[in-house]
Amino acid sequence: MNRPVVAANTPTLFDTLPRFDGTTFDPALDGDRLRRQLGRVFEVMRDGAWRSLSEIAAATGDRSDASISARLRDLRKAKHGSHLVERRRRASSLGVWEYRIGTAEDAA
């Protein structure tokens, strides 16, 4: 099932929750940007389809595979929902990995 492209400025449920930290994190500079990006990644991935980092970036309107990878790691954290984020090597490529957010049934 293909999900619609999520615009970079689309509000999501992650928009108001202060959930980021770390030594380089500055809430005034990074908070809104990271919350919105996390929400966009989640909205694209919630259908359980397998996607590469570049496919996720294209669907969210973000330009950095590294930032998409970071948001997928964030989704695994308890403070971001403890989502089951799976990865596998894409069969048609030796160096491309693809990711999905599993369902509750997958975790059982």
Gaussian input, Z-matrix of N, CA and C with variables (Angstrom, degrees):
# hf/3-21g

backbone

0 1
 N
 C     1     B1
 C     2     B2     1     A1
 N     3     B3     2     A2     1     D1
 C     4     B4     3     A3     2     D2
 C     5     B5     4     A4     3     D3
 N     6     B6     5     A5     4     D4
 C     7     B7     6     A6     5     D5
 C     8     B8     7     A7     6     D6
 N     9     B9     8     A8     7     D7
 C    10    B10     9     A9     8     D8
 C    11    B11    10    A10     9     D9
 N    12    B12    11    A11    10    D10
 C    13    B13    12    A12    11    D11
 C    14    B14    13    A13    12    D12
 N    15    B15    14    A14    13    D13
 C    16    B16    15    A15    14    D14
 C    17    B17    16    A16    15    D15
 N    18    B18    17    A17    16    D16
 C    19    B19    18    A18    17    D17
 C    20    B20    19    A19    18    D18
 N    21    B21    20    A20    19    D19
 C    22    B22    21    A21    20    D20
 C    23    B23    22    A22    21    D21
 N    24    B24    23    A23    22    D22
 C    25    B25    24    A24    23    D23
 C    26    B26    25    A25    24    D24
 N    27    B27    26    A26    25    D25
 C    28    B28    27    A27    26    D26
 C    29    B29    28    A28    27    D27
 N    30    B30    29    A29    28    D28
 C    31    B31    30    A30    29    D29
 C    32    B32    31    A31    30    D30
 N    33    B33    32    A32    31    D31
 C    34    B34    33    A33    32    D32
 C    35    B35    34    A34    33    D33
 N    36    B36    35    A35    34    D34
 C    37    B37    36    A36    35    D35
 C    38    B38    37    A37    36    D36
 N    39    B39    38    A38    37    D37
 C    40    B40    39    A39    38    D38
 C    41    B41    40    A40    39    D39
 N    42    B42    41    A41    40    D40
 C    43    B43    42    A42    41    D41
 C    44    B44    43    A43    42    D42
 N    45    B45    44    A44    43    D43
 C    46    B46    45    A45    44    D44
 C    47    B47    46    A46    45    D45
 N    48    B48    47    A47    46    D46
 C    49    B49    48    A48    47    D47
 C    50    B50    49    A49    48    D48
 N    51    B51    50    A50    49    D49
 C    52    B52    51    A51    50    D50
 C    53    B53    52    A52    51    D51
 N    54    B54    53    A53    52    D52
 C    55    B55    54    A54    53    D53
 C    56    B56    55    A55    54    D54
 N    57    B57    56    A56    55    D55
 C    58    B58    57    A57    56    D56
 C    59    B59    58    A58    57    D57
 N    60    B60    59    A59    58    D58
 C    61    B61    60    A60    59    D59
 C    62    B62    61    A61    60    D60
 N    63    B63    62    A62    61    D61
 C    64    B64    63    A63    62    D62
 C    65    B65    64    A64    63    D63
 N    66    B66    65    A65    64    D64
 C    67    B67    66    A66    65    D65
 C    68    B68    67    A67    66    D66
 N    69    B69    68    A68    67    D67
 C    70    B70    69    A69    68    D68
 C    71    B71    70    A70    69    D69
 N    72    B72    71    A71    70    D70
 C    73    B73    72    A72    71    D71
 C    74    B74    73    A73    72    D72
 N    75    B75    74    A74    73    D73
 C    76    B76    75    A75    74    D74
 C    77    B77    76    A76    75    D75
 N    78    B78    77    A77    76    D76
 C    79    B79    78    A78    77    D77
 C    80    B80    79    A79    78    D78
 N    81    B81    80    A80    79    D79
 C    82    B82    81    A81    80    D80
 C    83    B83    82    A82    81    D81
 N    84    B84    83    A83    82    D82
 C    85    B85    84    A84    83    D83
 C    86    B86    85    A85    84    D84
 N    87    B87    86    A86    85    D85
 C    88    B88    87    A87    86    D86
 C    89    B89    88    A88    87    D87
 N    90    B90    89    A89    88    D88
 C    91    B91    90    A90    89    D89
 C    92    B92    91    A91    90    D90
 N    93    B93    92    A92    91    D91
 C    94    B94    93    A93    92    D92
 C    95    B95    94    A94    93    D93
 N    96    B96    95    A95    94    D94
 C    97    B97    96    A96    95    D95
 C    98    B98    97    A97    96    D96
 N    99    B99    98    A98    97    D97
 C   100   B100    99    A99    98    D98
 C   101   B101   100   A100    99    D99
 N   102   B102   101   A101   100   D100
 C   103   B103   102   A102   101   D101
 C   104   B104   103   A103   102   D102
 N   105   B105   104   A104   103   D103
 C   106   B106   105   A105   104   D104
 C   107   B107   106   A106   105   D105
 N   108   B108   107   A107   106   D106
 C   109   B109   108   A108   107   D107
 C   110   B110   109   A109   108   D108
 N   111   B111   110   A110   109   D109
 C   112   B112   111   A111   110   D110
 C   113   B113   112   A112   111   D111
 N   114   B114   113   A113   112   D112
 C   115   B115   114   A114   113   D113
 C   116   B116   115   A115   114   D114
 N   117   B117   116   A116   115   D115
 C   118   B118   117   A117   116   D116
 C   119   B119   118   A118   117   D117
 N   120   B120   119   A119   118   D118
 C   121   B121   120   A120   119   D119
 C   122   B122   121   A121   120   D120
 N   123   B123   122   A122   121   D121
 C   124   B124   123   A123   122   D122
 C   125   B125   124   A124   123   D123
 N   126   B126   125   A125   124   D124
 C   127   B127   126   A126   125   D125
 C   128   B128   127   A127   126   D126
 N   129   B129   128   A128   127   D127
 C   130   B130   129   A129   128   D128
 C   131   B131   130   A130   129   D129
 N   132   B132   131   A131   130   D130
 C   133   B133   132   A132   131   D131
 C   134   B134   133   A133   132   D132
 N   135   B135   134   A134   133   D133
 C   136   B136   135   A135   134   D134
 C   137   B137   136   A136   135   D135
 N   138   B138   137   A137   136   D136
 C   139   B139   138   A138   137   D137
 C   140   B140   139   A139   138   D138
 N   141   B141   140   A140   139   D139
 C   142   B142   141   A141   140   D140
 C   143   B143   142   A142   141   D141
 N   144   B144   143   A143   142   D142
 C   145   B145   144   A144   143   D143
 C   146   B146   145   A145   144   D144
 N   147   B147   146   A146   145   D145
 C   148   B148   147   A147   146   D146
 C   149   B149   148   A148   147   D147
 N   150   B150   149   A149   148   D148
 C   151   B151   150   A150   149   D149
 C   152   B152   151   A151   150   D150
 N   153   B153   152   A152   151   D151
 C   154   B154   153   A153   152   D152
 C   155   B155   154   A154   153   D153
 N   156   B156   155   A155   154   D154
 C   157   B157   156   A156   155   D155
 C   158   B158   157   A157   156   D156
 N   159   B159   158   A158   157   D157
 C   160   B160   159   A159   158   D158
 C   161   B161   160   A160   159   D159
 N   162   B162   161   A161   160   D160
 C   163   B163   162   A162   161   D161
 C   164   B164   163   A163   162   D162
 N   165   B165   164   A164   163   D163
 C   166   B166   165   A165   164   D164
 C   167   B167   166   A166   165   D165
 N   168   B168   167   A167   166   D166
 C   169   B169   168   A168   167   D167
 C   170   B170   169   A169   168   D168
 N   171   B171   170   A170   169   D169
 C   172   B172   171   A171   170   D170
 C   173   B173   172   A172   171   D171
 N   174   B174   173   A173   172   D172
 C   175   B175   174   A174   173   D173
 C   176   B176   175   A175   174   D174
 N   177   B177   176   A176   175   D175
 C   178   B178   177   A177   176   D176
 C   179   B179   178   A178   177   D177
 N   180   B180   179   A179   178   D178
 C   181   B181   180   A180   179   D179
 C   182   B182   181   A181   180   D180
 N   183   B183   182   A182   181   D181
 C   184   B184   183   A183   182   D182
 C   185   B185   184   A184   183   D183
 N   186   B186   185   A185   184   D184
 C   187   B187   186   A186   185   D185
 C   188   B188   187   A187   186   D186
 N   189   B189   188   A188   187   D187
 C   190   B190   189   A189   188   D188
 C   191   B191   190   A190   189   D189
 N   192   B192   191   A191   190   D190
 C   193   B193   192   A192   191   D191
 C   194   B194   193   A193   192   D192
 N   195   B195   194   A194   193   D193
 C   196   B196   195   A195   194   D194
 C   197   B197   196   A196   195   D195
 N   198   B198   197   A197   196   D196
 C   199   B199   198   A198   197   D197
 C   200   B200   199   A199   198   D198
 N   201   B201   200   A200   199   D199
 C   202   B202   201   A201   200   D200
 C   203   B203   202   A202   201   D201
 N   204   B204   203   A203   202   D202
 C   205   B205   204   A204   203   D203
 C   206   B206   205   A205   204   D204
 N   207   B207   206   A206   205   D205
 C   208   B208   207   A207   206   D206
 C   209   B209   208   A208   207   D207
 N   210   B210   209   A209   208   D208
 C   211   B211   210   A210   209   D209
 C   212   B212   211   A211   210   D210
 N   213   B213   212   A212   211   D211
 C   214   B214   213   A213   212   D212
 C   215   B215   214   A214   213   D213
 N   216   B216   215   A215   214   D214
 C   217   B217   216   A216   215   D215
 C   218   B218   217   A217   216   D216
 N   219   B219   218   A218   217   D217
 C   220   B220   219   A219   218   D218
 C   221   B221   220   A220   219   D219
 N   222   B222   221   A221   220   D220
 C   223   B223   222   A222   221   D221
 C   224   B224   223   A223   222   D222
 N   225   B225   224   A224   223   D223
 C   226   B226   225   A225   224   D224
 C   227   B227   226   A226   225   D225
 N   228   B228   227   A227   226   D226
 C   229   B229   228   A228   227   D227
 C   230   B230   229   A229   228   D228
 N   231   B231   230   A230   229   D229
 C   232   B232   231   A231   230   D230
 C   233   B233   232   A232   231   D231
 N   234   B234   233   A233   232   D232
 C   235   B235   234   A234   233   D233
 C   236   B236   235   A235   234   D234
 N   237   B237   236   A236   235   D235
 C   238   B238   237   A237   236   D236
 C   239   B239   238   A238   237   D237
 N   240   B240   239   A239   238   D238
 C   241   B241   240   A240   239   D239
 C   242   B242   241   A241   240   D240
 N   243   B243   242   A242   241   D241
 C   244   B244   243   A243   242   D242
 C   245   B245   244   A244   243   D243
 N   246   B246   245   A245   244   D244
 C   247   B247   246   A246   245   D245
 C   248   B248   247   A247   246   D246
 N   249   B249   248   A248   247   D247
 C   250   B250   249   A249   248   D248
 C   251   B251   250   A250   249   D249
 N   252   B252   251   A251   250   D250
 C   253   B253   252   A252   251   D251
 C   254   B254   253   A253   252   D252
 N   255   B255   254   A254   253   D253
 C   256   B256   255   A255   254   D254
 C   257   B257   256   A256   255   D255
 N   258   B258   257   A257   256   D256
 C   259   B259   258   A258   257   D257
 C   260   B260   259   A259   258   D258
 N   261   B261   260   A260   259   D259
 C   262   B262   261   A261   260   D260
 C   263   B263   262   A262   261   D261
 N   264   B264   263   A263   262   D262
 C   265   B265   264   A264   263   D263
 C   266   B266   265   A265   264   D264
 N   267   B267   266   A266   265   D265
 C   268   B268   267   A267   266   D266
 C   269   B269   268   A268   267   D267
 N   270   B270   269   A269   268   D268
 C   271   B271   270   A270   269   D269
 C   272   B272   271   A271   270   D270
 N   273   B273   272   A272   271   D271
 C   274   B274   273   A273   272   D272
 C   275   B275   274   A274   273   D273
 N   276   B276   275   A275   274   D274
 C   277   B277   276   A276   275   D275
 C   278   B278   277   A277   276   D276
 N   279   B279   278   A278   277   D277
 C   280   B280   279   A279   278   D278
 C   281   B281   280   A280   279   D279
 N   282   B282   281   A281   280   D280
 C   283   B283   282   A282   281   D281
 C   284   B284   283   A283   282   D282
 N   285   B285   284   A284   283   D283
 C   286   B286   285   A285   284   D284
 C   287   B287   286   A286   285   D285
 N   288   B288   287   A287   286   D286
 C   289   B289   288   A288   287   D287
 C   290   B290   289   A289   288   D288
 N   291   B291   290   A290   289   D289
 C   292   B292   291   A291   290   D290
 C   293   B293   292   A292   291   D291
 N   294   B294   293   A293   292   D292
 C   295   B295   294   A294   293   D293
 C   296   B296   295   A295   294   D294
 N   297   B297   296   A296   295   D295
 C   298   B298   297   A297   296   D296
 C   299   B299   298   A298   297   D297
 N   300   B300   299   A299   298   D298
 C   301   B301   300   A300   299   D299
 C   302   B302   301   A301   300   D300
 N   303   B303   302   A302   301   D301
 C   304   B304   303   A303   302   D302
 C   305   B305   304   A304   303   D303
 N   306   B306   305   A305   304   D304
 C   307   B307   306   A306   305   D305
 C   308   B308   307   A307   306   D306
 N   309   B309   308   A308   307   D307
 C   310   B310   309   A309   308   D308
 C   311   B311   310   A310   309   D309
 N   312   B312   311   A311   310   D310
 C   313   B313   312   A312   311   D311
 C   314   B314   313   A313   312   D312
 N   315   B315   314   A314   313   D313
 C   316   B316   315   A315   314   D314
 C   317   B317   316   A316   315   D315
 N   318   B318   317   A317   316   D316
 C   319   B319   318   A318   317   D317
 C   320   B320   319   A319   318   D318
 N   321   B321   320   A320   319   D319
 C   322   B322   321   A321   320   D320
 C   323   B323   322   A322   321   D321

   B1=1.4319
   B2=1.5231
   B3=1.3147
   B4=1.4524
   B5=1.5154
   B6=1.3308
   B7=1.4592
   B8=1.5123
   B9=1.3112
   B10=1.4587
   B11=1.5223
   B12=1.3106
   B13=1.4517
   B14=1.5244
   B15=1.3275
   B16=1.4580
   B17=1.5224
   B18=1.3017
   B19=1.4595
   B20=1.5244
   B21=1.3289
   B22=1.4565
   B23=1.5267
   B24=1.3156
   B25=1.4640
   B26=1.5278
   B27=1.3202
   B28=1.4537
   B29=1.5292
   B30=1.3414
   B31=1.4660
   B32=1.5326
   B33=1.3033
   B34=1.4565
   B35=1.5161
   B36=1.3140
   B37=1.4512
   B38=1.5151
   B39=1.3249
   B40=1.4582
   B41=1.5276
   B42=1.3259
   B43=1.4560
   B44=1.5229
   B45=1.3107
   B46=1.4598
   B47=1.5297
   B48=1.3002
   B49=1.4554
   B50=1.5296
   B51=1.3357
   B52=1.4653
   B53=1.5233
   B54=1.3087
   B55=1.4479
   B56=1.5256
   B57=1.2965
   B58=1.4570
   B59=1.5144
   B60=1.3400
   B61=1.4552
   B62=1.5232
   B63=1.2999
   B64=1.4573
   B65=1.5173
   B66=1.3120
   B67=1.4563
   B68=1.5237
   B69=1.3122
   B70=1.4681
   B71=1.5230
   B72=1.3229
   B73=1.4622
   B74=1.5225
   B75=1.3171
   B76=1.4618
   B77=1.5249
   B78=1.3414
   B79=1.4686
   B80=1.5248
   B81=1.3116
   B82=1.4669
   B83=1.5240
   B84=1.3171
   B85=1.4680
   B86=1.5201
   B87=1.3269
   B88=1.4660
   B89=1.5199
   B90=1.3242
   B91=1.4639
   B92=1.5125
   B93=1.3214
   B94=1.4694
   B95=1.5244
   B96=1.3219
   B97=1.4701
   B98=1.5283
   B99=1.3224
   B100=1.4592
   B101=1.5187
   B102=1.3388
   B103=1.4738
   B104=1.5265
   B105=1.3117
   B106=1.4673
   B107=1.5231
   B108=1.3204
   B109=1.4550
   B110=1.5285
   B111=1.3168
   B112=1.4581
   B113=1.5232
   B114=1.3084
   B115=1.4665
   B116=1.5138
   B117=1.3419
   B118=1.4643
   B119=1.5245
   B120=1.3360
   B121=1.4690
   B122=1.5259
   B123=1.3240
   B124=1.4562
   B125=1.5276
   B126=1.3216
   B127=1.4664
   B128=1.5233
   B129=1.3124
   B130=1.4635
   B131=1.5259
   B132=1.3246
   B133=1.4624
   B134=1.5251
   B135=1.3052
   B136=1.4641
   B137=1.5174
   B138=1.3398
   B139=1.4626
   B140=1.5274
   B141=1.3474
   B142=1.4558
   B143=1.5182
   B144=1.3347
   B145=1.4719
   B146=1.5234
   B147=1.3328
   B148=1.4578
   B149=1.5263
   B150=1.3537
   B151=1.4635
   B152=1.5236
   B153=1.3270
   B154=1.4655
   B155=1.5276
   B156=1.3300
   B157=1.4594
   B158=1.5214
   B159=1.3278
   B160=1.4646
   B161=1.5265
   B162=1.3117
   B163=1.4684
   B164=1.5240
   B165=1.3169
   B166=1.4689
   B167=1.5234
   B168=1.3326
   B169=1.4669
   B170=1.5223
   B171=1.3198
   B172=1.4646
   B173=1.5284
   B174=1.3259
   B175=1.4656
   B176=1.5318
   B177=1.3353
   B178=1.4666
   B179=1.5202
   B180=1.3303
   B181=1.4599
   B182=1.5105
   B183=1.3140
   B184=1.4654
   B185=1.5276
   B186=1.3348
   B187=1.4620
   B188=1.5182
   B189=1.3015
   B190=1.4537
   B191=1.5289
   B192=1.3334
   B193=1.4621
   B194=1.5264
   B195=1.3253
   B196=1.4685
   B197=1.5319
   B198=1.3161
   B199=1.4665
   B200=1.5245
   B201=1.3195
   B202=1.4700
   B203=1.5264
   B204=1.3257
   B205=1.4574
   B206=1.5310
   B207=1.3290
   B208=1.4617
   B209=1.5257
   B210=1.3293
   B211=1.4660
   B212=1.5255
   B213=1.3310
   B214=1.4709
   B215=1.5276
   B216=1.3287
   B217=1.4670
   B218=1.5237
   B219=1.3371
   B220=1.4699
   B221=1.5260
   B222=1.3274
   B223=1.4645
   B224=1.5220
   B225=1.3237
   B226=1.4637
   B227=1.5324
   B228=1.3216
   B229=1.4659
   B230=1.5249
   B231=1.3300
   B232=1.4686
   B233=1.5245
   B234=1.3202
   B235=1.4642
   B236=1.5232
   B237=1.3241
   B238=1.4636
   B239=1.5285
   B240=1.3198
   B241=1.4561
   B242=1.5049
   B243=1.3399
   B244=1.4759
   B245=1.5323
   B246=1.3172
   B247=1.4646
   B248=1.5161
   B249=1.3163
   B250=1.4535
   B251=1.5294
   B252=1.3323
   B253=1.4640
   B254=1.5210
   B255=1.3098
   B256=1.4603
   B257=1.5235
   B258=1.3315
   B259=1.4616
   B260=1.5157
   B261=1.3150
   B262=1.4647
   B263=1.5210
   B264=1.3136
   B265=1.4579
   B266=1.5153
   B267=1.3321
   B268=1.4598
   B269=1.5279
   B270=1.3155
   B271=1.4655
   B272=1.5266
   B273=1.3104
   B274=1.4614
   B275=1.5217
   B276=1.3377
   B277=1.4547
   B278=1.5160
   B279=1.3279
   B280=1.4577
   B281=1.5269
   B282=1.3320
   B283=1.4549
   B284=1.5103
   B285=1.3275
   B286=1.4635
   B287=1.5251
   B288=1.3250
   B289=1.4550
   B290=1.5122
   B291=1.3154
   B292=1.4530
   B293=1.5179
   B294=1.3154
   B295=1.4645
   B296=1.5186
   B297=1.3236
   B298=1.4538
   B299=1.5108
   B300=1.3050
   B301=1.4574
   B302=1.5077
   B303=1.3253
   B304=1.4577
   B305=1.5125
   B306=1.2855
   B307=1.4636
   B308=1.5318
   B309=1.3120
   B310=1.4653
   B311=1.5167
   B312=1.3370
   B313=1.4572
   B314=1.5322
   B315=1.3422
   B316=1.4609
   B317=1.5236
   B318=1.3248
   B319=1.4525
   B320=1.5217
   B321=1.3355
   B322=1.4690
   B323=1.5065
   A1=108.97
   A2=117.97
   A3=121.82
   A4=109.86
   A5=115.74
   A6=121.23
   A7=108.64
   A8=117.53
   A9=119.33
   A10=111.18
   A11=115.83
   A12=121.14
   A13=107.81
   A14=116.10
   A15=121.84
   A16=107.60
   A17=117.54
   A18=121.71
   A19=110.35
   A20=116.01
   A21=121.78
   A22=112.91
   A23=118.94
   A24=120.27
   A25=112.91
   A26=118.20
   A27=122.16
   A28=110.17
   A29=118.68
   A30=120.11
   A31=110.65
   A32=116.48
   A33=121.94
   A34=109.46
   A35=116.37
   A36=120.54
   A37=112.18
   A38=118.53
   A39=121.59
   A40=112.48
   A41=118.58
   A42=121.23
   A43=114.68
   A44=119.56
   A45=120.47
   A46=114.13
   A47=118.29
   A48=120.24
   A49=111.40
   A50=119.10
   A51=120.78
   A52=110.09
   A53=117.82
   A54=120.75
   A55=114.40
   A56=119.03
   A57=120.12
   A58=110.31
   A59=115.66
   A60=121.45
   A61=108.21
   A62=116.50
   A63=121.28
   A64=111.03
   A65=115.88
   A66=120.78
   A67=112.71
   A68=119.10
   A69=120.76
   A70=112.90
   A71=117.37
   A72=121.28
   A73=110.37
   A74=116.67
   A75=123.46
   A76=106.65
   A77=118.13
   A78=119.88
   A79=113.74
   A80=117.46
   A81=120.24
   A82=111.70
   A83=117.61
   A84=121.46
   A85=113.10
   A86=116.85
   A87=120.79
   A88=115.43
   A89=117.96
   A90=120.71
   A91=114.63
   A92=118.00
   A93=120.79
   A94=111.58
   A95=115.83
   A96=120.04
   A97=111.18
   A98=117.45
   A99=120.31
   A100=112.11
   A101=117.62
   A102=120.10
   A103=110.79
   A104=116.00
   A105=118.87
   A106=111.67
   A107=116.68
   A108=118.83
   A109=110.49
   A110=117.65
   A111=121.01
   A112=110.12
   A113=116.58
   A114=120.51
   A115=112.47
   A116=117.43
   A117=120.38
   A118=111.20
   A119=116.55
   A120=120.36
   A121=109.72
   A122=116.97
   A123=119.77
   A124=111.54
   A125=117.25
   A126=120.64
   A127=111.58
   A128=117.76
   A129=120.92
   A130=110.77
   A131=117.59
   A132=121.81
   A133=114.58
   A134=117.88
   A135=119.75
   A136=114.25
   A137=118.63
   A138=120.66
   A139=113.00
   A140=117.63
   A141=120.99
   A142=115.14
   A143=117.96
   A144=121.09
   A145=110.05
   A146=115.45
   A147=121.47
   A148=109.21
   A149=116.94
   A150=122.39
   A151=110.03
   A152=115.43
   A153=120.46
   A154=108.66
   A155=116.17
   A156=119.79
   A157=110.95
   A158=117.23
   A159=119.33
   A160=111.59
   A161=118.20
   A162=120.89
   A163=111.26
   A164=116.42
   A165=120.18
   A166=109.30
   A167=116.57
   A168=120.49
   A169=111.02
   A170=117.19
   A171=120.52
   A172=110.95
   A173=116.99
   A174=120.93
   A175=112.29
   A176=117.13
   A177=120.09
   A178=112.66
   A179=116.62
   A180=120.17
   A181=113.19
   A182=117.09
   A183=121.54
   A184=109.08
   A185=116.28
   A186=119.87
   A187=114.73
   A188=118.95
   A189=120.68
   A190=112.37
   A191=116.06
   A192=119.60
   A193=110.63
   A194=116.89
   A195=120.52
   A196=110.80
   A197=117.40
   A198=118.95
   A199=110.87
   A200=117.66
   A201=120.93
   A202=109.40
   A203=116.70
   A204=121.14
   A205=110.67
   A206=116.69
   A207=120.59
   A208=111.42
   A209=117.22
   A210=119.62
   A211=110.73
   A212=118.37
   A213=119.88
   A214=110.11
   A215=117.08
   A216=119.84
   A217=110.48
   A218=116.51
   A219=119.59
   A220=110.98
   A221=117.42
   A222=120.34
   A223=112.14
   A224=118.35
   A225=121.71
   A226=111.75
   A227=117.50
   A228=122.17
   A229=111.17
   A230=115.22
   A231=120.73
   A232=111.40
   A233=117.90
   A234=120.45
   A235=112.69
   A236=117.17
   A237=121.91
   A238=111.57
   A239=117.44
   A240=120.76
   A241=117.48
   A242=118.85
   A243=122.24
   A244=112.20
   A245=116.37
   A246=120.21
   A247=110.67
   A248=115.50
   A249=122.12
   A250=107.21
   A251=116.20
   A252=121.34
   A253=106.79
   A254=115.32
   A255=120.94
   A256=109.85
   A257=115.67
   A258=120.15
   A259=109.07
   A260=113.83
   A261=120.60
   A262=107.69
   A263=114.49
   A264=120.26
   A265=108.13
   A266=116.85
   A267=120.94
   A268=108.65
   A269=116.08
   A270=121.74
   A271=112.51
   A272=117.42
   A273=120.42
   A274=113.46
   A275=117.99
   A276=120.41
   A277=110.25
   A278=115.75
   A279=119.08
   A280=112.78
   A281=117.93
   A282=119.53
   A283=115.94
   A284=118.13
   A285=120.09
   A286=109.45
   A287=114.77
   A288=121.17
   A289=108.25
   A290=115.65
   A291=120.45
   A292=108.83
   A293=114.80
   A294=122.67
   A295=110.24
   A296=114.96
   A297=120.93
   A298=108.98
   A299=114.82
   A300=120.49
   A301=105.94
   A302=115.66
   A303=121.04
   A304=112.09
   A305=114.72
   A306=121.88
   A307=109.30
   A308=115.71
   A309=120.38
   A310=110.85
   A311=116.14
   A312=120.11
   A313=111.21
   A314=116.41
   A315=120.40
   A316=111.48
   A317=116.80
   A318=121.78
   A319=112.35
   A320=117.56
   A321=121.07
   A322=112.46
   D1=125.94
   D2=178.79
   D3=-89.04
   D4=130.66
   D5=177.54
   D6=-94.18
   D7=151.53
   D8=178.58
   D9=-66.62
   D10=154.32
   D11=175.36
   D12=-66.16
   D13=135.84
   D14=-179.21
   D15=-98.38
   D16=121.00
   D17=-179.87
   D18=-63.61
   D19=146.11
   D20=-176.54
   D21=-60.47
   D22=-23.69
   D23=-178.99
   D24=-106.17
   D25=15.59
   D26=179.80
   D27=-73.22
   D28=123.12
   D29=177.88
   D30=-67.41
   D31=145.30
   D32=178.58
   D33=-135.38
   D34=178.06
   D35=179.22
   D36=-66.23
   D37=-14.08
   D38=-179.93
   D39=-87.68
   D40=-4.29
   D41=-172.42
   D42=-64.36
   D43=-30.16
   D44=-171.72
   D45=-110.39
   D46=1.56
   D47=-175.71
   D48=-98.17
   D49=115.71
   D50=178.11
   D51=-77.32
   D52=101.78
   D53=-171.56
   D54=-124.67
   D55=1.61
   D56=-175.56
   D57=-104.16
   D58=155.55
   D59=178.63
   D60=-156.49
   D61=-171.58
   D62=179.28
   D63=120.87
   D64=163.15
   D65=-174.09
   D66=-67.57
   D67=-28.93
   D68=-178.92
   D69=-98.63
   D70=-1.97
   D71=-178.12
   D72=-78.64
   D73=126.50
   D74=174.97
   D75=-118.37
   D76=109.61
   D77=-176.07
   D78=-53.87
   D79=-38.08
   D80=-178.82
   D81=-67.57
   D82=-34.72
   D83=-177.55
   D84=-92.42
   D85=-33.56
   D86=-169.56
   D87=-113.02
   D88=-23.14
   D89=-170.34
   D90=-56.03
   D91=-57.51
   D92=-177.89
   D93=-62.50
   D94=-43.75
   D95=-177.98
   D96=-60.23
   D97=-47.58
   D98=-177.81
   D99=-69.91
   D100=-40.21
   D101=177.95
   D102=-60.93
   D103=-45.61
   D104=-179.21
   D105=-66.57
   D106=-40.14
   D107=178.79
   D108=-65.05
   D109=-41.51
   D110=177.50
   D111=-58.92
   D112=-43.96
   D113=178.34
   D114=-62.94
   D115=-41.59
   D116=179.08
   D117=-64.30
   D118=-43.59
   D119=179.08
   D120=-61.99
   D121=-45.24
   D122=179.54
   D123=-61.32
   D124=-45.16
   D125=-178.85
   D126=-60.46
   D127=-40.12
   D128=178.71
   D129=-69.28
   D130=-40.28
   D131=-171.17
   D132=-88.13
   D133=-11.50
   D134=-173.16
   D135=-66.02
   D136=-12.42
   D137=179.13
   D138=-79.19
   D139=-6.74
   D140=177.39
   D141=81.72
   D142=6.15
   D143=179.21
   D144=-77.41
   D145=148.51
   D146=176.65
   D147=-79.54
   D148=132.34
   D149=178.71
   D150=-144.30
   D151=147.29
   D152=173.11
   D153=-78.75
   D154=167.08
   D155=178.06
   D156=-59.99
   D157=-41.15
   D158=-179.26
   D159=-68.36
   D160=-32.53
   D161=175.69
   D162=-68.06
   D163=-38.87
   D164=177.11
   D165=-66.00
   D166=-45.03
   D167=179.70
   D168=-59.87
   D169=-41.90
   D170=179.49
   D171=-64.40
   D172=-39.92
   D173=-178.46
   D174=-71.01
   D175=-29.99
   D176=-178.76
   D177=-91.72
   D178=-16.17
   D179=-176.01
   D180=85.28
   D181=8.25
   D182=177.77
   D183=-87.78
   D184=155.00
   D185=-173.75
   D186=-104.09
   D187=-9.87
   D188=-171.31
   D189=-115.16
   D190=117.80
   D191=174.04
   D192=-61.25
   D193=-35.40
   D194=-179.43
   D195=-62.93
   D196=-40.70
   D197=179.88
   D198=-70.52
   D199=-33.91
   D200=175.63
   D201=-64.16
   D202=-43.88
   D203=178.17
   D204=-60.11
   D205=-41.24
   D206=178.67
   D207=-63.54
   D208=-40.36
   D209=179.26
   D210=-67.95
   D211=-35.90
   D212=175.53
   D213=-62.80
   D214=-40.54
   D215=176.04
   D216=-63.98
   D217=-39.29
   D218=177.55
   D219=-59.77
   D220=-40.98
   D221=-177.81
   D222=-63.19
   D223=-22.34
   D224=176.95
   D225=-74.58
   D226=-23.94
   D227=-175.02
   D228=-72.75
   D229=146.96
   D230=-179.79
   D231=-57.06
   D232=-41.28
   D233=-176.95
   D234=-70.07
   D235=-9.27
   D236=176.69
   D237=-116.40
   D238=14.11
   D239=172.89
   D240=112.86
   D241=-5.12
   D242=-179.92
   D243=51.54
   D244=42.85
   D245=-179.73
   D246=-70.92
   D247=147.09
   D248=174.22
   D249=-81.98
   D250=105.36
   D251=178.08
   D252=-106.31
   D253=113.13
   D254=-178.07
   D255=-100.07
   D256=155.57
   D257=173.98
   D258=-139.58
   D259=153.22
   D260=175.85
   D261=-153.47
   D262=155.61
   D263=176.45
   D264=-74.60
   D265=131.11
   D266=178.53
   D267=-65.81
   D268=129.95
   D269=-175.09
   D270=-59.98
   D271=-34.57
   D272=-176.11
   D273=-84.88
   D274=2.43
   D275=-176.22
   D276=-147.17
   D277=139.57
   D278=179.09
   D279=-77.45
   D280=-28.79
   D281=-173.41
   D282=-112.42
   D283=8.43
   D284=-178.42
   D285=-108.64
   D286=129.62
   D287=175.81
   D288=-105.60
   D289=151.16
   D290=175.81
   D291=-127.85
   D292=155.91
   D293=-170.24
   D294=-132.12
   D295=155.71
   D296=170.97
   D297=-152.59
   D298=156.14
   D299=172.00
   D300=-96.89
   D301=117.88
   D302=-177.64
   D303=-73.43
   D304=164.32
   D305=178.28
   D306=-91.92
   D307=171.83
   D308=176.88
   D309=-59.46
   D310=-35.40
   D311=178.84
   D312=-64.98
   D313=-35.40
   D314=178.42
   D315=-64.40
   D316=-35.88
   D317=-177.96
   D318=-74.12
   D319=-24.03
   D320=-176.67
   D321=-75.74

